[in-house]
Amino acid sequence: MSTTTTNYELIKPSGSERPDVDIINNNMDTLDEELVVGTTNDIETSSVTVSTGWTEANPLTLGEKFQSAMTKISTMIKNLKWIYKFIGSTDISSIGDGTVTSAISSLNSNKLNTNAVTTSLSSTSTTDALAASAGKALNDNLANKTGRNSSLTDAYTYGGTSTNGDEYLGIEFQRGTEPTGRYRLQATTGGGLYLYQRNDTDDGWNSSLNLANAIISISRSGTTFTATRSNGTTFDFTQQDNNTWTANSVTAAGYVAAPTASKPRYFYSTDSNGTPAWRNNVTYVAPTSADGGSSPGLVPVLSGTYYDDRSIMVLKGSGGWGYLPLANNATTTVEHYALDARMGKTLNDKITPIGTGSRNSTLLATSCANSWTNLASITLSAGTYIIMATVNTGNSQTGKSLTIRWSSNTNMRCSCYCVDNNIYSANIVDYVSPTASTKYYVQGWCPSSTTIGSCSIAAMRIK
């Protein structure tokens, strides 16, 4: 007699029964129906999108059918993937003991308590932090006090631990005259920020200045600005837009736009209408007047032939190159002409034969004191002369001075000063044109008596 299985009630023929194909097929259909895992939504595969939420899964029960068990397991896997999506793959082994709960606990313990950030500049709390806006207010206030100028000197930083255990760091600087011109700006780990001033006896620091009215924020609505102080009060002010940063144009001065790398060898110029821009379309225009005022232009390239490197080429008023205009005569009166070097030689050749010389070395006095004394003389006939005189002091005249002049030209003088026992000289030259026989004296003067060693007068007639 046939029996059935416990869970799926499959038919089990007895040993005495013949095999029946229908019974086998029915058993297979039962297994096929019972072992299938529900719908595709119950199967968690890598190609299925991870669920966006948690799905409750009932516990597995003893004797539960395969289909029901697999559906629950699939739901559990989807829940695990949903959790993994939020946990991520970042290594947290260095936070806490490496577990998720320990890392969260550690981060919660170390996070900044935003409720402990204060904007008050008069707070004495040892646990609150100072808001960044209050730091800006202090910086703005300090800038107003210093005028943002270069009068801050002798500045340095310092730090340490106060008697209450707070660590502090500050900057000390000089602005003005000691001692009250010296200040300290000090921040502490307790959240304080203080400004101290040196007392007038230079043996301590005055109490911190009251910064309760410092501006901590500024908001804008149109041209109206609202400033908020650290004590909560506000005030308004207006500002007009006076921006004068404009581009250079034919009608206004302003900034020049930057050139671009793709346009090398461009230059900033104006066109025929005066409009400025970066250009490279250079058109040569020669100047048409001597001063270049009526039609200014660029300097043309030097062209043509010239003698050698000694040739002097000049840019003419007509815009072309030419030689420097030279005059090879001694009669031209044309302006801007230069004298040809050959004419200089001609004139020199004419002067040299005229020149006749005379000399006299006879001393009229061997010393001079604090009055003008004739030291030597020379007599010249009518003509034009160059006269020269050299006066030498004697030895051992250290610390003394000597001044000489011509009796005919008392404004022309020459002096020498004796710094040791050597002989010192004073020389003087003049140009004279006596109309008759005339005697010319060289005279000497000194504040104290100075010995004269020698005196020589020479004259050359040049006409």
Secondary structure, 3 states (H helix, E strand, C coil): CCEECCCCCCEECCCCCCCCHHHHHHHHHHHHHHHCCCCHHHCCCCCCCCCCCCCCCCCCCCCCCHHHHHHHHHHHHHHHHHHHHHHCCCCCCCCCCCCHHHHHHHHHHHCCCHHHEECCCCCCCCCCEECHHHHHHHHHHHHHHHCCCCCCEEEEEEEEECCCCCEEEEEEEECCCCCCCEEEEEEECCCCEEEEEECCCCCCECCCCCCCCCEEEEEEECCEEEEEECCCCEEEEECCCCCCCCECCCCCCCECCCCCCCCCCCEEEECCCCCEEEECCCCCCCCCCCCCCCCCCCCCCCCCCCCCCCCCEEECCCCCEEECCEECCCCCCCCCCEECHHHHHHHHHHHHHHCEEEEECCCCCCEECCCCEEEEEEEECCCCEEEEEEEEECCCCCCCEEEEEECCEEEEEEEEECCCCCCCEEEEEEEECCCCCEEEEEEEECCCCEEEEEEEEEEEECC
